[in-house]
Amino acid sequence: MNSIAFQNDLVGIQDELLRFAYKLTADREEANDLLQETSLKALDNKDKYMPDTNFKGWIYTIMRNIFINNYRKVVRDQTFVDQTDQLYHLNLPRDTAFESTEAAYDLKEMHRIVNTLPREYKLPFSMHVAGFKYREIAEKLNLPLGTVKSRIFFTRKKLQQDLKDFV
């Protein structure tokens, strides 16, 4: 496919790509940014496109991959890592005001409640908070998947019940 045909095909599906970008982002400006980034990436990599293959599918894949990579970057940038002795990893935005005395007290109270739990509840919950999937926790602890889910659910409920005065 020559350069002009490639560009014409790319311009021809801009409206469809914008709709897809809006479905992914649910924000008009972010959708426009995603469309622009996708178009630039496609133009930079037009030599990698194989003629007589699904052009639309190729472009959609580029857009989806850019969206996923951007999402992962945002999540990684907003992850708070607790450096306490228990080494819990909490997926919380940095701007949650953990620097305030009240918020620090809430975090200490949460750790106190979790630490009062028996090890069979504390360990799966800590792994889940650290980002492990239920299946991974079940495999590592050699437990049935349902047991892992119920223990994490029980721990969440206990935290909600014990921290209801702090909310």
Sequence and secondary structure as in RCSB ss.txt:
>XXXX:A:sequence
MNSIAFQNDLVGIQDELLRFAYKLTADREEANDLLQETSLKALDNKDKYMPDTNFKGWIYTIMRNIFINNYRKVV
RDQTFVDQTDQLYHLNLPRDTAFESTEAAYDLKEMHRIVNTLPREYKLPFSMHVAGFKYREIAEKLNLPLGTVKS
RIFFTRKKLQQDLKDFV
>XXXX:A:secstr
  HHHHHHHHHHTHHHHHHHHHHHHS HHHHHHHHHHHHHHHHHTGGG  TTS HHHHHHHHHHHHHHHHHHHHH
HHT EE  STT  EE   TTS TTSHHHHHHHHHHHHHHHHS HHHHHHHHHHHTT  HHHHHHHHT  HHHHHH
HHHHHHHHHHHHTTTT 
